[in-house]
Amino acid sequence: MAPEEERLQIAAQYEPEPDNTDAYNEFITERHKSKPNPNIMRGNDLHLDWATQFKRYKSLEEKVKEHKNLYQNRIKNAMDVNAANEISFSEKQYIKWNKQFIVKI
């Protein structure tokens, strides 16, 4: 085995397993960019299931974002109309809007 291949095999032992973190996404994206000759692989049923789940969750994420934005904008509008930077519900429940939009309820 060539020294370069041996180093790659050793390094592969310490690579992280795929998980749900942004860190892994960044790692795999950077590694993929460095591949010299991309090719096409044949997908199987497992890959198709992963792709289907990805599409499902991406669609849900978009719907959640739309609703999140709607309610955030409604709250911000109410605060703007009242020239307020805070809505108080109780001592421990409030919304603050200065540089950040913070909801504690």
Phi and psi in radians as a Rosetta constraint file:
Dihedral C 1 N 2 CA 2 C 2 CIRCULARHARMONIC -1.212 0.35
Dihedral N 2 CA 2 C 2 N 3 CIRCULARHARMONIC 2.609 0.35
Dihedral C 2 N 3 CA 3 C 3 CIRCULARHARMONIC -0.984 0.35
Dihedral N 3 CA 3 C 3 N 4 CIRCULARHARMONIC -0.662 0.35
Dihedral C 3 N 4 CA 4 C 4 CIRCULARHARMONIC -1.133 0.35
Dihedral N 4 CA 4 C 4 N 5 CIRCULARHARMONIC -0.763 0.35
Dihedral C 4 N 5 CA 5 C 5 CIRCULARHARMONIC -1.095 0.35
Dihedral N 5 CA 5 C 5 N 6 CIRCULARHARMONIC -0.678 0.35
Dihedral C 5 N 6 CA 6 C 6 CIRCULARHARMONIC -1.136 0.35
Dihedral N 6 CA 6 C 6 N 7 CIRCULARHARMONIC -0.737 0.35
Dihedral C 6 N 7 CA 7 C 7 CIRCULARHARMONIC -1.104 0.35
Dihedral N 7 CA 7 C 7 N 8 CIRCULARHARMONIC -0.699 0.35
Dihedral C 7 N 8 CA 8 C 8 CIRCULARHARMONIC -1.146 0.35
Dihedral N 8 CA 8 C 8 N 9 CIRCULARHARMONIC -0.673 0.35
Dihedral C 8 N 9 CA 9 C 9 CIRCULARHARMONIC -1.153 0.35
Dihedral N 9 CA 9 C 9 N 10 CIRCULARHARMONIC -0.701 0.35
Dihedral C 9 N 10 CA 10 C 10 CIRCULARHARMONIC -1.139 0.35
Dihedral N 10 CA 10 C 10 N 11 CIRCULARHARMONIC -0.793 0.35
Dihedral C 10 N 11 CA 11 C 11 CIRCULARHARMONIC -1.077 0.35
Dihedral N 11 CA 11 C 11 N 12 CIRCULARHARMONIC -0.662 0.35
Dihedral C 11 N 12 CA 12 C 12 CIRCULARHARMONIC -1.079 0.35
Dihedral N 12 CA 12 C 12 N 13 CIRCULARHARMONIC -0.486 0.35
Dihedral C 12 N 13 CA 13 C 13 CIRCULARHARMONIC -1.146 0.35
Dihedral N 13 CA 13 C 13 N 14 CIRCULARHARMONIC -0.408 0.35
Dihedral C 13 N 14 CA 14 C 14 CIRCULARHARMONIC -1.838 0.35
Dihedral N 14 CA 14 C 14 N 15 CIRCULARHARMONIC 0.071 0.35
Dihedral C 14 N 15 CA 15 C 15 CIRCULARHARMONIC -1.270 0.35
Dihedral N 15 CA 15 C 15 N 16 CIRCULARHARMONIC 2.541 0.35
Dihedral C 15 N 16 CA 16 C 16 CIRCULARHARMONIC -1.240 0.35
Dihedral N 16 CA 16 C 16 N 17 CIRCULARHARMONIC 2.688 0.35
Dihedral C 16 N 17 CA 17 C 17 CIRCULARHARMONIC -1.370 0.35
Dihedral N 17 CA 17 C 17 N 18 CIRCULARHARMONIC 2.632 0.35
Dihedral C 17 N 18 CA 18 C 18 CIRCULARHARMONIC -1.015 0.35
Dihedral N 18 CA 18 C 18 N 19 CIRCULARHARMONIC 2.315 0.35
Dihedral C 18 N 19 CA 19 C 19 CIRCULARHARMONIC -2.512 0.35
Dihedral N 19 CA 19 C 19 N 20 CIRCULARHARMONIC -2.928 0.35
Dihedral C 19 N 20 CA 20 C 20 CIRCULARHARMONIC -1.729 0.35
Dihedral N 20 CA 20 C 20 N 21 CIRCULARHARMONIC 0.422 0.35
Dihedral C 20 N 21 CA 21 C 21 CIRCULARHARMONIC -1.686 0.35
Dihedral N 21 CA 21 C 21 N 22 CIRCULARHARMONIC 2.677 0.35
Dihedral C 21 N 22 CA 22 C 22 CIRCULARHARMONIC -1.148 0.35
Dihedral N 22 CA 22 C 22 N 23 CIRCULARHARMONIC -0.558 0.35
Dihedral C 22 N 23 CA 23 C 23 CIRCULARHARMONIC -1.059 0.35
Dihedral N 23 CA 23 C 23 N 24 CIRCULARHARMONIC -0.767 0.35
Dihedral C 23 N 24 CA 24 C 24 CIRCULARHARMONIC -1.152 0.35
Dihedral N 24 CA 24 C 24 N 25 CIRCULARHARMONIC -0.705 0.35
Dihedral C 24 N 25 CA 25 C 25 CIRCULARHARMONIC -1.025 0.35
Dihedral N 25 CA 25 C 25 N 26 CIRCULARHARMONIC -0.768 0.35
Dihedral C 25 N 26 CA 26 C 26 CIRCULARHARMONIC -1.121 0.35
Dihedral N 26 CA 26 C 26 N 27 CIRCULARHARMONIC -0.753 0.35
Dihedral C 26 N 27 CA 27 C 27 CIRCULARHARMONIC -1.027 0.35
Dihedral N 27 CA 27 C 27 N 28 CIRCULARHARMONIC -0.907 0.35
Dihedral C 27 N 28 CA 28 C 28 CIRCULARHARMONIC -1.218 0.35
Dihedral N 28 CA 28 C 28 N 29 CIRCULARHARMONIC -0.576 0.35
Dihedral C 28 N 29 CA 29 C 29 CIRCULARHARMONIC -1.134 0.35
Dihedral N 29 CA 29 C 29 N 30 CIRCULARHARMONIC -0.801 0.35
Dihedral C 29 N 30 CA 30 C 30 CIRCULARHARMONIC -1.120 0.35
Dihedral N 30 CA 30 C 30 N 31 CIRCULARHARMONIC -0.736 0.35
Dihedral C 30 N 31 CA 31 C 31 CIRCULARHARMONIC -1.123 0.35
Dihedral N 31 CA 31 C 31 N 32 CIRCULARHARMONIC -0.698 0.35
Dihedral C 31 N 32 CA 32 C 32 CIRCULARHARMONIC -1.148 0.35
Dihedral N 32 CA 32 C 32 N 33 CIRCULARHARMONIC -0.638 0.35
Dihedral C 32 N 33 CA 33 C 33 CIRCULARHARMONIC -1.047 0.35
Dihedral N 33 CA 33 C 33 N 34 CIRCULARHARMONIC -0.506 0.35
Dihedral C 33 N 34 CA 34 C 34 CIRCULARHARMONIC -1.499 0.35
Dihedral N 34 CA 34 C 34 N 35 CIRCULARHARMONIC -0.018 0.35
Dihedral C 34 N 35 CA 35 C 35 CIRCULARHARMONIC -1.199 0.35
Dihedral N 35 CA 35 C 35 N 36 CIRCULARHARMONIC 2.210 0.35
Dihedral C 35 N 36 CA 36 C 36 CIRCULARHARMONIC -1.252 0.35
Dihedral N 36 CA 36 C 36 N 37 CIRCULARHARMONIC -0.707 0.35
Dihedral C 36 N 37 CA 37 C 37 CIRCULARHARMONIC -2.277 0.35
Dihedral N 37 CA 37 C 37 N 38 CIRCULARHARMONIC 1.568 0.35
Dihedral C 37 N 38 CA 38 C 38 CIRCULARHARMONIC -1.131 0.35
Dihedral N 38 CA 38 C 38 N 39 CIRCULARHARMONIC 2.632 0.35
Dihedral C 38 N 39 CA 39 C 39 CIRCULARHARMONIC -2.417 0.35
Dihedral N 39 CA 39 C 39 N 40 CIRCULARHARMONIC -3.104 0.35
Dihedral C 39 N 40 CA 40 C 40 CIRCULARHARMONIC -1.872 0.35
Dihedral N 40 CA 40 C 40 N 41 CIRCULARHARMONIC 2.272 0.35
Dihedral C 40 N 41 CA 41 C 41 CIRCULARHARMONIC -1.833 0.35
Dihedral N 41 CA 41 C 41 N 42 CIRCULARHARMONIC 2.681 0.35
Dihedral C 41 N 42 CA 42 C 42 CIRCULARHARMONIC -1.494 0.35
Dihedral N 42 CA 42 C 42 N 43 CIRCULARHARMONIC 2.155 0.35
Dihedral C 42 N 43 CA 43 C 43 CIRCULARHARMONIC -1.358 0.35
Dihedral N 43 CA 43 C 43 N 44 CIRCULARHARMONIC 2.689 0.35
Dihedral C 43 N 44 CA 44 C 44 CIRCULARHARMONIC -2.080 0.35
Dihedral N 44 CA 44 C 44 N 45 CIRCULARHARMONIC -3.050 0.35
Dihedral C 44 N 45 CA 45 C 45 CIRCULARHARMONIC -1.074 0.35
Dihedral N 45 CA 45 C 45 N 46 CIRCULARHARMONIC -0.636 0.35
Dihedral C 45 N 46 CA 46 C 46 CIRCULARHARMONIC -1.149 0.35
Dihedral N 46 CA 46 C 46 N 47 CIRCULARHARMONIC -0.787 0.35
Dihedral C 46 N 47 CA 47 C 47 CIRCULARHARMONIC -1.068 0.35
Dihedral N 47 CA 47 C 47 N 48 CIRCULARHARMONIC -0.708 0.35
Dihedral C 47 N 48 CA 48 C 48 CIRCULARHARMONIC -1.129 0.35
Dihedral N 48 CA 48 C 48 N 49 CIRCULARHARMONIC -0.694 0.35
Dihedral C 48 N 49 CA 49 C 49 CIRCULARHARMONIC -1.101 0.35
Dihedral N 49 CA 49 C 49 N 50 CIRCULARHARMONIC -0.772 0.35
Dihedral C 49 N 50 CA 50 C 50 CIRCULARHARMONIC -1.056 0.35
Dihedral N 50 CA 50 C 50 N 51 CIRCULARHARMONIC -0.757 0.35
Dihedral C 50 N 51 CA 51 C 51 CIRCULARHARMONIC -1.134 0.35
Dihedral N 51 CA 51 C 51 N 52 CIRCULARHARMONIC -0.698 0.35
Dihedral C 51 N 52 CA 52 C 52 CIRCULARHARMONIC -1.114 0.35
Dihedral N 52 CA 52 C 52 N 53 CIRCULARHARMONIC -0.766 0.35
Dihedral C 52 N 53 CA 53 C 53 CIRCULARHARMONIC -1.124 0.35
Dihedral N 53 CA 53 C 53 N 54 CIRCULARHARMONIC -0.699 0.35
Dihedral C 53 N 54 CA 54 C 54 CIRCULARHARMONIC -1.027 0.35
Dihedral N 54 CA 54 C 54 N 55 CIRCULARHARMONIC -0.849 0.35
Dihedral C 54 N 55 CA 55 C 55 CIRCULARHARMONIC -1.072 0.35
Dihedral N 55 CA 55 C 55 N 56 CIRCULARHARMONIC -0.717 0.35
Dihedral C 55 N 56 CA 56 C 56 CIRCULARHARMONIC -1.079 0.35
Dihedral N 56 CA 56 C 56 N 57 CIRCULARHARMONIC -0.854 0.35
Dihedral C 56 N 57 CA 57 C 57 CIRCULARHARMONIC -1.241 0.35
Dihedral N 57 CA 57 C 57 N 58 CIRCULARHARMONIC -0.567 0.35
Dihedral C 57 N 58 CA 58 C 58 CIRCULARHARMONIC -1.113 0.35
Dihedral N 58 CA 58 C 58 N 59 CIRCULARHARMONIC -0.724 0.35
Dihedral C 58 N 59 CA 59 C 59 CIRCULARHARMONIC -1.122 0.35
Dihedral N 59 CA 59 C 59 N 60 CIRCULARHARMONIC -0.766 0.35
Dihedral C 59 N 60 CA 60 C 60 CIRCULARHARMONIC -1.089 0.35
Dihedral N 60 CA 60 C 60 N 61 CIRCULARHARMONIC -0.710 0.35
Dihedral C 60 N 61 CA 61 C 61 CIRCULARHARMONIC -1.051 0.35
Dihedral N 61 CA 61 C 61 N 62 CIRCULARHARMONIC -0.734 0.35
Dihedral C 61 N 62 CA 62 C 62 CIRCULARHARMONIC -1.136 0.35
Dihedral N 62 CA 62 C 62 N 63 CIRCULARHARMONIC -0.713 0.35
Dihedral C 62 N 63 CA 63 C 63 CIRCULARHARMONIC -1.158 0.35
Dihedral N 63 CA 63 C 63 N 64 CIRCULARHARMONIC -0.737 0.35
Dihedral C 63 N 64 CA 64 C 64 CIRCULARHARMONIC -1.086 0.35
Dihedral N 64 CA 64 C 64 N 65 CIRCULARHARMONIC -0.753 0.35
Dihedral C 64 N 65 CA 65 C 65 CIRCULARHARMONIC -1.078 0.35
Dihedral N 65 CA 65 C 65 N 66 CIRCULARHARMONIC -0.724 0.35
Dihedral C 65 N 66 CA 66 C 66 CIRCULARHARMONIC -1.040 0.35
Dihedral N 66 CA 66 C 66 N 67 CIRCULARHARMONIC -0.822 0.35
Dihedral C 66 N 67 CA 67 C 67 CIRCULARHARMONIC -1.177 0.35
Dihedral N 67 CA 67 C 67 N 68 CIRCULARHARMONIC -0.725 0.35
Dihedral C 67 N 68 CA 68 C 68 CIRCULARHARMONIC -1.029 0.35
Dihedral N 68 CA 68 C 68 N 69 CIRCULARHARMONIC -0.822 0.35
Dihedral C 68 N 69 CA 69 C 69 CIRCULARHARMONIC -1.098 0.35
Dihedral N 69 CA 69 C 69 N 70 CIRCULARHARMONIC -0.710 0.35
Dihedral C 69 N 70 CA 70 C 70 CIRCULARHARMONIC -1.029 0.35
Dihedral N 70 CA 70 C 70 N 71 CIRCULARHARMONIC -0.884 0.35
Dihedral C 70 N 71 CA 71 C 71 CIRCULARHARMONIC -1.255 0.35
Dihedral N 71 CA 71 C 71 N 72 CIRCULARHARMONIC -0.611 0.35
Dihedral C 71 N 72 CA 72 C 72 CIRCULARHARMONIC -1.103 0.35
Dihedral N 72 CA 72 C 72 N 73 CIRCULARHARMONIC -0.781 0.35
Dihedral C 72 N 73 CA 73 C 73 CIRCULARHARMONIC -1.173 0.35
Dihedral N 73 CA 73 C 73 N 74 CIRCULARHARMONIC -0.604 0.35
Dihedral C 73 N 74 CA 74 C 74 CIRCULARHARMONIC -1.109 0.35
Dihedral N 74 CA 74 C 74 N 75 CIRCULARHARMONIC -0.784 0.35
Dihedral C 74 N 75 CA 75 C 75 CIRCULARHARMONIC -1.113 0.35
Dihedral N 75 CA 75 C 75 N 76 CIRCULARHARMONIC -0.803 0.35
Dihedral C 75 N 76 CA 76 C 76 CIRCULARHARMONIC -1.074 0.35
Dihedral N 76 CA 76 C 76 N 77 CIRCULARHARMONIC -0.677 0.35
Dihedral C 76 N 77 CA 77 C 77 CIRCULARHARMONIC -1.107 0.35
Dihedral N 77 CA 77 C 77 N 78 CIRCULARHARMONIC -0.799 0.35
Dihedral C 77 N 78 CA 78 C 78 CIRCULARHARMONIC -1.049 0.35
Dihedral N 78 CA 78 C 78 N 79 CIRCULARHARMONIC -0.699 0.35
Dihedral C 78 N 79 CA 79 C 79 CIRCULARHARMONIC -1.185 0.35
Dihedral N 79 CA 79 C 79 N 80 CIRCULARHARMONIC -0.691 0.35
Dihedral C 79 N 80 CA 80 C 80 CIRCULARHARMONIC -1.143 0.35
Dihedral N 80 CA 80 C 80 N 81 CIRCULARHARMONIC -0.794 0.35
Dihedral C 80 N 81 CA 81 C 81 CIRCULARHARMONIC -1.028 0.35
Dihedral N 81 CA 81 C 81 N 82 CIRCULARHARMONIC -0.599 0.35
Dihedral C 81 N 82 CA 82 C 82 CIRCULARHARMONIC -1.706 0.35
Dihedral N 82 CA 82 C 82 N 83 CIRCULARHARMONIC 0.167 0.35
Dihedral C 82 N 83 CA 83 C 83 CIRCULARHARMONIC 0.852 0.35
Dihedral N 83 CA 83 C 83 N 84 CIRCULARHARMONIC 0.750 0.35
Dihedral C 83 N 84 CA 84 C 84 CIRCULARHARMONIC -1.908 0.35
Dihedral N 84 CA 84 C 84 N 85 CIRCULARHARMONIC 2.586 0.35
Dihedral C 84 N 85 CA 85 C 85 CIRCULARHARMONIC -1.965 0.35
Dihedral N 85 CA 85 C 85 N 86 CIRCULARHARMONIC 0.071 0.35
Dihedral C 85 N 86 CA 86 C 86 CIRCULARHARMONIC -2.649 0.35
Dihedral N 86 CA 86 C 86 N 87 CIRCULARHARMONIC 2.468 0.35
Dihedral C 86 N 87 CA 87 C 87 CIRCULARHARMONIC -2.028 0.35
Dihedral N 87 CA 87 C 87 N 88 CIRCULARHARMONIC 2.174 0.35
Dihedral C 87 N 88 CA 88 C 88 CIRCULARHARMONIC -1.868 0.35
Dihedral N 88 CA 88 C 88 N 89 CIRCULARHARMONIC 2.243 0.35
Dihedral C 88 N 89 CA 89 C 89 CIRCULARHARMONIC -1.829 0.35
Dihedral N 89 CA 89 C 89 N 90 CIRCULARHARMONIC -0.654 0.35
Dihedral C 89 N 90 CA 90 C 90 CIRCULARHARMONIC -2.833 0.35
Dihedral N 90 CA 90 C 90 N 91 CIRCULARHARMONIC -3.085 0.35
Dihedral C 90 N 91 CA 91 C 91 CIRCULARHARMONIC -1.043 0.35
Dihedral N 91 CA 91 C 91 N 92 CIRCULARHARMONIC -0.612 0.35
Dihedral C 91 N 92 CA 92 C 92 CIRCULARHARMONIC -1.868 0.35
Dihedral N 92 CA 92 C 92 N 93 CIRCULARHARMONIC -0.009 0.35
Dihedral C 92 N 93 CA 93 C 93 CIRCULARHARMONIC -2.122 0.35
Dihedral N 93 CA 93 C 93 N 94 CIRCULARHARMONIC 2.080 0.35
Dihedral C 93 N 94 CA 94 C 94 CIRCULARHARMONIC -2.817 0.35
Dihedral N 94 CA 94 C 94 N 95 CIRCULARHARMONIC 2.936 0.35
Dihedral C 94 N 95 CA 95 C 95 CIRCULARHARMONIC -2.207 0.35
Dihedral N 95 CA 95 C 95 N 96 CIRCULARHARMONIC 2.275 0.35
Dihedral C 95 N 96 CA 96 C 96 CIRCULARHARMONIC -2.120 0.35
Dihedral N 96 CA 96 C 96 N 97 CIRCULARHARMONIC 2.459 0.35
Dihedral C 96 N 97 CA 97 C 97 CIRCULARHARMONIC -2.429 0.35
Dihedral N 97 CA 97 C 97 N 98 CIRCULARHARMONIC 1.689 0.35
Dihedral C 97 N 98 CA 98 C 98 CIRCULARHARMONIC -2.077 0.35
Dihedral N 98 CA 98 C 98 N 99 CIRCULARHARMONIC -1.845 0.35
Dihedral C 98 N 99 CA 99 C 99 CIRCULARHARMONIC -1.380 0.35
Dihedral N 99 CA 99 C 99 N 100 CIRCULARHARMONIC -0.511 0.35
Dihedral C 99 N 100 CA 100 C 100 CIRCULARHARMONIC -2.073 0.35
Dihedral N 100 CA 100 C 100 N 101 CIRCULARHARMONIC 2.792 0.35
Dihedral C 100 N 101 CA 101 C 101 CIRCULARHARMONIC -1.845 0.35
Dihedral N 101 CA 101 C 101 N 102 CIRCULARHARMONIC 1.914 0.35
Dihedral C 101 N 102 CA 102 C 102 CIRCULARHARMONIC -2.062 0.35
Dihedral N 102 CA 102 C 102 N 103 CIRCULARHARMONIC 2.171 0.35
Dihedral C 102 N 103 CA 103 C 103 CIRCULARHARMONIC -2.037 0.35
Dihedral N 103 CA 103 C 103 N 104 CIRCULARHARMONIC 2.040 0.35
Dihedral C 103 N 104 CA 104 C 104 CIRCULARHARMONIC -2.073 0.35
Dihedral N 104 CA 104 C 104 N 105 CIRCULARHARMONIC 1.796 0.35
